């Protein structure tokens, strides 16, 4: 027999877990609703949406005199996308863009708005600009597409860059994803409440019934002292039901 067994460890069965969560179901759902609604309101009314404008350009490596294109040349052009991306985001390109558009934005800040990626590992690269001002994003892409080809060819001294899709602005914001954040916030709020409920249960070392005494202390229960107020309520309730003719 181990009298301290109930204080050193406490387990919870699936049935007890289900009963415990059902007892606090209203609180759990309320926490989820509050967390979700609060997050939705924050992102809908206090966070500016981010728009994206993009353009696509094809990267060509230097061809042989025959004019045929080999697989090695295509691979070389794909690798050039990373090089061209560095050049496009450099001051040599972005400073003229900033001057032409009369931007007061720092060039480093402007570079953080620009991304250059390869489209499905092909020779095509996508130049994208994200900004809370949709017109600004579109103008930056247009200027980059106009300025960068000559600078790239002059810097690399090989190959060429041509526009295959002009600057285009997406009508819907690309960020933030309000619906996703709302669902995540609601889920996390419910998880937090569930964790708190479980911790309170597991850290509670008081005995709730004679069953706990028998199971934890392995001692026989000689008697149970009833709750006087509870018994009186049950007695009064029984009289009232008989008075009104209820079974």
Residue pairs with C-beta under 8 A, 6 or more apart in sequence:
1 217
1 218
1 219
2 218
3 217
5 216
5 217
6 205
6 207
6 212
6 216
6 217
7 205
10 202
10 205
12 20
12 198
12 201
12 202
17 198
20 197
20 198
20 201
21 28
21 194
21 197
24 193
24 197
27 193
27 197
28 190
28 193
28 194
28 197
29 190
31 189
31 190
31 192
31 193
32 186
32 187
32 189
32 190
33 186
34 189
35 185
35 186
35 188
35 189
35 190
36 182
36 183
36 185
36 186
36 189
38 185
39 181
39 182
39 184
39 185
39 186
40 178
40 181
40 182
43 176
43 178
43 181
43 182
44 178
47 176
48 132
49 132
49 173
49 175
49 176
50 130
50 131
50 132
50 173
50 174
50 175
50 176
51 130
51 131
51 132
51 133
51 134
51 137
51 169
51 170
51 173
51 174
52 128
52 129
52 130
52 137
52 169
52 170
52 174
53 128
53 129
53 134
53 137
53 138
53 140
53 141
53 167
53 168
53 169
53 170
54 126
54 127
54 128
54 129
54 141
54 167
54 168
54 170
55 126
55 127
55 141
55 142
55 144
55 145
55 163
55 165
55 166
55 167
55 168
56 119
56 124
56 125
56 126
56 127
56 163
56 164
56 165
57 124
57 125
57 127
57 145
57 149
57 161
57 162
57 163
57 164
58 123
58 124
58 125
58 161
58 162
58 164
59 77
59 78
59 80
59 81
59 84
59 123
59 124
59 125
59 159
59 160
59 161
60 77
60 123
60 159
60 160
60 161
60 162
61 73
61 74
61 76
61 77
61 80
61 158
61 159
62 73
62 158
62 159
63 69
63 73
64 70
74 123
77 123
77 159
78 118
78 121
78 122
78 123
80 156
80 159
81 116
81 117
81 118
81 123
81 125
82 118
83 156
84 116
84 125
84 148
84 152
84 156
84 161
85 116
85 117
85 125
87 93
87 148
87 151
87 152
87 155
87 156
88 114
88 116
88 127
88 144
88 148
88 152
89 111
89 114
89 116
90 111
91 107
92 151
92 155
93 144
93 147
93 148
93 151
94 107
94 110
94 111
94 114
94 144
95 107
96 143
96 147
97 103
97 110
97 140
97 143
97 144
97 147
98 105
98 107
98 110
100 143
100 147
101 136
101 139
101 140
101 143
103 110
110 140
113 129
113 130
113 131
113 137
113 140
114 127
114 128
114 129
114 140
114 144
115 127
115 128
115 129
115 130
116 125
116 126
116 127
116 128
117 125
117 126
117 128
118 124
118 125
118 126
119 125
119 126
124 164
127 141
127 144
127 145
127 148
128 141
129 137
129 138
129 140
129 141
129 144
130 137
130 174
130 175
131 137
131 140
134 169
137 169
138 167
138 169
141 167
142 166
142 167
145 163
145 166
145 167
148 161
149 160
149 161
149 162
152 161
153 159
153 160
153 161
207 213
207 216
210 221
210 224
213 219
213 221
214 220
214 221
241 247
